[in-house]
Amino acid sequence: MLKPMALVNLLATTLSFVSVSSATLFCPPTYADAVQSTAISNSRIESKAVEKEACAMGQHLVPLTKVGMYLDGYHSPKKDASLPAEKQQQIRTAHYCKQVNPDLFQCLLYDGNGADARVIGIEYVITDKLFKTLSVSEQKYWHPHTGEVDTGLLVMPGLAKDKEKEVLASLRSTHGKTWQVWPNLADKVPLGEPELMWSVDPEKIAPLTRQSALSRAVDPTF
């Protein structure tokens, strides 16, 4: 098992991502293509125009450039944990994470990994050492990652298999606190209260989730 600080060093040497300095603009690289596409609605073009204007005015979107880890996994509402697998809402989610300190990660959750993916939630990931310092009443909000790693539901697309195995081994003993702020993804906008999400029980992986995971191995885009 890797220690937290070892994980920091591991991520620094194995994850491949563009390094952007604080003095560099983080502007959407597909802006030109998006605006030129005749399939995009006027409102979408206006939105992209705003992004371009912000970049031209020198805005620095620094926090977004600090993402250093991408994980692809599945969550299910904690309230559904007692339901049969086929009745659970098991949602594939893209996690874009950065390490805050040796014991804490913070992740933005999206409903896909494409240019139009929507932010649907947040997840905080802590080490087992930190988890054990929490009160019993607080621990009930944190789910374990052991099952996600052991079943292969949690993966790191694009990373070499040996490095993926090494990083996931270090994440296996961590715990996550996940809130999905867009409870019903069929809604046009987020409605209602945030939903506390949980890891999928290894004994209750729905057939659709298994099929999704198999398809993901062939094509990771969604």
N, C-alpha and C positions, 0 to 999 in steps of 0.2 A: 504494500500500500504506500502510495506516495504521500509525503507530508505536504501541507498547504503551500509552503514556500517552494517546494519542488515543483508543484503544479504551475506556479508563476513562471518558473524558468522553463518548464516544458512547453507552455503555451508560447512563450517568447521565441522559442527555437523551432517549433513545429508548425504553427499556424501561419498560413500564407495570406497576408492581406496588405492592402495598399497603405503605406505610411504617409500620413498627411500632417504637416507641421501646423502649429497654431496660427501661423501667418498665411496659410493656404486656404483658399475658398473650397468648400465642399459642395459643389454645385452638381445637380443631376446631369450625368453624362449623356443621357438620352433625350435631353431637352429638345434639340434640333429635330430629331426624328419624330418626337411626339407632336410638335407643333406642325410639322409638315404633313402629318398623316391626315388624310381626308376622312378617315373613319372616326376621328376623335370629335366629340361634341364641342360646341362653342364654349360651354362652361368649363370643360376640361382644358381647352386652349387658354382660356382666361386664367385658370389656375396655374398653368405652366408659365404664363407670362409673368405672373406675380413672382414665381420662383426665380425666373431669370432676372427680374428687376432687383430682387433681394440680393442676388449674387453680384450683380453689377454695382450695387451700392456698397459692397464690401462687407456684408454680413458673414460672420464666421460661425459655422455650425459645428463647433469643435466636439461636443460630446458624442455626436454621431460618428466622428472619425475614430473614436477610441474603442469601437467594437472590435473584439479580438477573438471571438469564438462563436461559431454557428452550430446549433444543435437542432435536430429534427426529431420530434417525439409526439406522444399522444397524452392528452389529459381527459379526465371525465369529472363531472360535478361530484363533489364529495357526498352530496345528498343522495346520489344514485348508487353509492357503493354497495348497498344491500340488494340492489336489483339484479336480475339475471343479465348476463352479458348482452343479449340481444335487445334488451330494453334500456341499456345505458347509452348515453350520448358520448361517444368516444371521438375526440376531435384531434386531428393532426395539426400540429402547431410548429411554426418556425420560431426558434429562439435565437435572438441576437444579443450576445452577452459581453460584458466587460467586467474585469475584476476590480473591485473597490479596494479591497485589502486582502491579506492572505486567508481570511475566514469568510469573505463575502463576495458574491457575484450579484450583479443586477442585470436582468434580461428584459428586452422588449419582445413581446409576443405578437406574431403576425399570422394571418390566416393563409399565408402562402409565401413563396420565396421569389415571386416575380415583381416587376416594377409597380404593379397596381395592388399589391398586397395591402391589407388593412391592419392597422394596429388594433389588437383585440384584448390585450391584457399585459400584465407584468408578472415577473417571477423573481423572487429573491432566493438565492441559493447560499446556504451556510454549511460550514464544516460540522461534523459530528461533535467536535470539541465545543463549539459555540452552542450547538443545539442543546447539549447537556446542561448548559448554564441557564437555560430558559425555564420559566415556571411551567408547571404541569398544565395550567390553564392556557398558556401560550403555545405549548408544544402541539396542541390539538390542531393548530392551523398549518402545521408543517408535514408534508408527506415525504416518505423515504424514496430514494432513487434506486435501491437495490433491484427491485423487480424490473424496472425499465431497462436497466443495463443488462441484467441476466437474460431477459427474454429477447433482447435485440430491438426492442421498440424505440430505444434512444440511440440515434446514430449521428455521425458528423460527416455529412456529405462533402466529398471533395478532398478529404484528408486521407493520406495513405493509411492502409488498414493497420499496419503495425503501430503507427502513431495514434490512430483512433482508439485502438485497444488500450494503449497506455494511458491516454487522457481519460477515457471512460472508466478505467479501473480506479483512477484517483477521484472521480466524481461519484463512484458507486456508494460511498458511505456518507454522501452529503444529503441535505434535506432541502426541500423547496416550499416556499409559500407563494401560491399562485392565485391571482385574482383575474378572472376574465370579466372585463368591463363591457363587453359586447356579448351578453348572454345568449341571444338568439341571432345567429349569423345570417338568418334569412331576413331579418329586419334591415331596412335601409339605413337606419342610424342606431346607435346603441340605446336601448330602452331598458328601464328598470334598474334594479340594484345589481351590483357586481356579484359574480358567482365564485365561491371558493372552489378551486379545482383540485383534483387529486390524481395520483398516479393510477394507471390501469392495473387492476389486480391480475397477476399472471394466470390465475385460475379462471378469469372472466374476460379473456380477450375475445371480442366479438368477431364473428366470421368476416364482416366487412373490414374490420381493423387488420386482421391477418392478411386479407387480400390487398389492402392498401399498402401494408409493409412490404409485401412481395413485389408489388408494382413499383414501389419506391426504389427498390434495389436495381431495377432496370432503368427507370427514369426518375430522378429525384425532384424534378420540377413539379410544382403544384400551385 
